Amino acid sequence: MTRGFATITPECETLFDEVKETDNLDYVIYEASAHDKKITVAASGKYKDYSELLTHFKDDTPRYAVVDFKYDSPTGDGQRSKLVFITWVPEGASIHDKSYYTANKDHLYRALLDISLHVQAHNQAELAHAAILSQFKAL
């Protein structure tokens, strides 16, 4: 049986802080390794269009992500953003990977402060911009 609580590498929190506190990064993608028992950074960067970000979510590979989620203000006074934590556990992933990512998601989520929303997605439709936007109670 796969148990959770992989070690979170320092780079994970450093890049999270950069997404949260600066305009240098818009997202961080994390990967968890059952072999090494570590959570590490798989990718980070800026996106011009939300669809660019979605290329990091493969149909057979789980990931975690923190995204500076941008959306238009409902009052029409510009663009806003909120930090969103995504747990991506696609249906096409192996049972071993699914259980390992599920066991470790809260461990990483609790280490990262000031997240507005936690999204658990299993297919591309649940990652869509409109699907995530609809989960915010108050914009």
C-alpha positions in Angstrom: 0.0 0.0 0.0 1.3 3.5 -0.8 1.5 5.9 2.1 1.7 9.6 1.8 3.7 12.4 3.3 6.5 12.9 0.8 9.1 15.5 1.7 8.3 18.9 0.1 11.5 20.3 -1.3 12.4 23.9 -0.4 12.1 25.0 -4.1 8.4 24.1 -3.9 7.7 26.8 -1.3 10.1 29.3 -2.8 8.4 29.2 -6.2 5.0 29.3 -4.6 6.0 32.5 -2.7 7.2 33.9 -6.1 3.8 33.2 -7.7 2.0 34.7 -4.6 4.1 37.8 -4.1 5.5 38.9 -7.4 4.6 39.1 -11.1 7.5 36.9 -12.2 5.5 33.7 -12.2 1.9 32.8 -12.9 2.1 29.1 -12.0 4.1 26.2 -10.5 3.5 22.6 -11.4 4.5 20.0 -8.8 5.2 16.3 -9.2 5.4 13.7 -6.5 7.6 10.7 -6.6 6.8 7.6 -4.6 10.3 6.3 -5.4 12.1 9.3 -3.9 9.3 10.2 -1.5 9.6 13.8 -2.6 7.4 16.5 -4.0 9.4 18.7 -6.5 8.8 21.4 -9.1 8.1 20.0 -12.5 7.6 23.4 -14.2 6.9 27.0 -13.6 6.4 30.1 -15.6 4.0 32.7 -17.0 1.1 32.1 -19.3 -0.4 34.5 -21.8 -3.5 32.5 -22.3 -5.0 30.0 -19.9 -4.9 27.2 -22.6 -1.1 27.4 -22.5 -1.2 26.3 -18.8 -3.4 23.3 -19.7 -0.7 21.8 -21.8 1.1 20.8 -18.6 -1.8 18.5 -17.5 -1.4 15.1 -19.3 -4.2 12.5 -19.4 -2.0 9.8 -17.7 0.1 11.8 -15.3 -1.1 13.3 -12.0 0.3 16.7 -10.9 -0.4 19.4 -8.4 -0.4 23.1 -9.4 -0.7 26.5 -8.0 -2.0 29.0 -10.4 -2.5 32.8 -10.3 -5.9 32.4 -11.8 -6.9 35.5 -13.8 -10.4 36.4 -14.6 -12.4 39.5 -15.7 -14.1 41.4 -12.9 -17.9 40.9 -12.8 -18.3 44.7 -12.5 -16.2 45.2 -15.6 -13.4 47.2 -13.9 -10.5 45.2 -15.1 -8.9 41.9 -14.5 -8.5 40.2 -11.1 -6.7 37.1 -9.9 -6.8 34.5 -7.1 -4.5 31.7 -6.1 -5.9 28.3 -7.0 -4.4 24.9 -5.9 -5.2 22.2 -8.4 -4.9 18.5 -7.7 -4.9 16.8 -11.1 -5.5 13.0 -10.9 -6.6 12.0 -14.3 -8.7 8.9 -14.9 -5.9 7.5 -17.2 -3.2 7.5 -14.5 -2.1 4.3 -12.8 -3.8 3.2 -9.6 -0.4 3.6 -7.8 0.0 7.2 -9.0 -3.6 8.0 -8.2 -3.3 6.8 -4.6 0.1 8.4 -4.0 -1.1 11.8 -5.3 -4.3 11.6 -3.3 -2.5 10.7 -0.1 -0.1 13.6 -0.4 -2.4 16.4 -1.7 -3.3 17.8 1.8 0.3 17.7 2.9 1.3 20.0 0.1 -1.9 22.1 0.2 -1.4 22.9 4.0 2.2 23.9 3.5 1.1 26.7 1.0 -0.7 29.6 2.7 -3.3 32.0 1.3 -4.8 29.7 -1.4 -8.3 30.9 -2.4 -9.6 27.6 -3.9 -8.7 24.0 -4.0 -9.8 22.3 -7.3 -9.7 18.5 -7.7 -9.8 17.6 -11.4 -10.0 14.2 -13.1 -10.6 15.3 -16.7 -9.9 18.3 -18.9 -13.5 19.7 -18.6 -12.9 20.1 -14.8 -9.7 22.2 -15.6 -11.5 24.5 -18.0 -11.3 28.2 -17.1 -15.1 28.5 -16.8 -15.4 25.4 -14.6 -12.8 26.7 -12.1 -14.4 30.2 -12.2 -17.8 28.7 -11.4 -16.4 27.3 -8.1 -15.6 30.7 -6.6 -18.4 31.7 -4.2 -17.6 35.4 -4.3 -15.4 37.1 -6.9 
